[in-house]
Amino acid sequence: MTGIDRQGSGSFFENVFALVRLIPPGRVTSYGAIAEYLGSRGSARMVGWAMNAAHTQTSDIPAHRVVNRNGLLTGKHHFGHPAIMQQLLENEGIAVADDQVVQFETVFWDPANEL
């Protein structure tokens, strides 16, 4: 049981949070992959809004593991300091250069294939 309601009757943000909690350490996914898995293809921006609100949750949400479709750290400014997102990823063994995940395809976690 993942706690994710893919039928759309639950809170979109709560479903995003539940899915992001499933991303394994050392892996990343994209806003679009999350939206598509939740049946809301084209709602990547809404996933980004959820990630911006992740800090308001009582349990940890590894928002640093969510990047854009090209592996860019587009959400880095929402971590209090622009370097924190990169530091969190590097602490998990993910290489980052010029605000982009190195070998993005290798560490990409696609919930449609992994769950």
Secondary structure per residue as TSV (DSSP state, phi and psi in degrees):
chain	resnum	aa	ss	phi	psi
A	1	M	-	360.0	123.1
A	2	T	-	-96.5	-14.5
A	3	G	-	76.9	15.1
A	4	I	-	-108.2	128.0
A	5	D	-	-101.7	98.5
A	6	R	T	-81.8	-1.4
A	7	Q	T	-86.0	-9.3
A	8	G	S	90.2	4.5
A	9	S	-	-87.1	-15.0
A	10	G	S	-91.8	176.7
A	11	S	-	-67.7	128.8
A	12	F	H	-58.3	-47.1
A	13	F	H	-60.6	-44.6
A	14	E	H	-61.9	-38.7
A	15	N	H	-66.0	-40.0
A	16	V	H	-61.4	-48.0
A	17	F	H	-59.4	-44.2
A	18	A	H	-61.5	-41.2
A	19	L	H	-69.1	-43.0
A	20	V	H	-63.0	-33.7
A	21	R	T	-63.2	-19.3
A	22	L	T	-87.7	-10.4
A	23	I	S	-66.9	121.3
A	24	P	-	-68.4	149.1
A	25	P	T	-55.4	142.7
A	26	G	T	83.7	7.2
A	27	R	-	-130.3	157.4
A	28	V	B	-133.7	158.9
A	29	T	E	-136.2	178.6
A	30	S	E	-113.8	160.1
A	31	Y	H	-56.5	-43.8
A	32	G	H	-66.0	-38.6
A	33	A	H	-64.6	-37.2
A	34	I	H	-66.4	-48.1
A	35	A	H	-59.4	-44.7
A	36	E	H	-63.8	-42.1
A	37	Y	H	-61.4	-35.4
A	38	L	T	-83.2	4.6
A	39	G	T	78.8	20.8
A	40	S	-	-124.1	50.0
A	41	R	T	-51.9	135.6
A	42	G	T	91.8	3.3
A	43	S	-	-109.2	31.2
A	44	A	H	-58.8	-36.9
A	45	R	H	-63.0	-38.1
A	46	M	H	-65.7	-36.1
A	47	V	H	-62.3	-40.6
A	48	G	H	-59.8	-41.5
A	49	W	H	-62.0	-40.4
A	50	A	H	-62.1	-43.0
A	51	M	H	-63.9	-35.6
A	52	N	H	-64.1	-29.1
A	53	A	H	-92.3	-2.7
A	54	A	G	-59.4	-31.5
A	55	H	G	-66.9	-13.1
A	56	T	G	-85.0	-6.0
A	57	Q	S	-82.7	151.6
A	58	T	S	-78.3	-28.3
A	59	S	S	-104.8	151.6
A	60	D	-	-62.8	136.4
A	61	I	-	-123.3	118.1
A	62	P	-	-76.9	65.9
A	63	A	G	-60.0	-22.8
A	64	H	G	-65.6	-15.8
A	65	R	G	-86.4	5.5
A	66	V	E	-112.9	120.8
A	67	V	E	-128.5	177.9
A	68	N	-	-80.5	177.4
A	69	R	T	-63.6	-15.0
A	70	N	T	-104.8	5.5
A	71	G	S	85.4	10.5
A	72	L	B	-79.6	143.6
A	73	L	-	-83.7	66.2
A	74	T	T	-71.0	-19.1
A	75	G	T	-95.8	10.4
A	76	K	G	-61.3	-24.5
A	77	H	G	-76.7	-6.8
A	78	H	G	-97.8	13.4
A	79	F	S	-108.3	17.3
A	80	G	S	88.5	-35.4
A	81	H	S	-149.6	136.9
A	82	P	T	-58.0	-20.5
A	83	A	T	-87.2	-13.8
A	84	I	H	-65.6	-42.8
A	85	M	H	-58.2	-46.4
A	86	Q	H	-62.5	-42.1
A	87	Q	H	-61.7	-43.0
A	88	L	H	-62.7	-41.7
A	89	L	H	-66.5	-44.1
A	90	E	H	-64.9	-32.8
A	91	N	H	-62.9	-22.8
A	92	E	T	-96.2	5.9
A	93	G	T	89.7	10.4
A	94	I	-	-92.7	122.4
A	95	A	-	-79.3	138.2
A	96	V	E	-131.9	132.7
A	97	A	E	-136.9	131.2
A	98	D	T	53.1	46.4
A	99	D	T	61.4	26.5
A	100	Q	E	-136.2	138.6
A	101	V	E	-66.0	126.9
A	102	V	T	-78.4	138.1
A	103	Q	T	53.1	49.9
A	104	F	H	-51.3	-43.5
A	105	E	H	-61.9	-31.0
A	106	T	H	-72.6	-37.3
A	107	V	H	-100.9	1.8
A	108	F	B	-69.1	131.0
A	109	W	-	-110.8	112.9
A	110	D	-	-101.7	109.6
A	111	P	H	-58.9	-28.2
A	112	A	H	-64.3	-30.1
A	113	N	H	-98.8	-24.2
A	114	E	H	-94.2	-22.1
A	115	L	-	-106.3	360.0
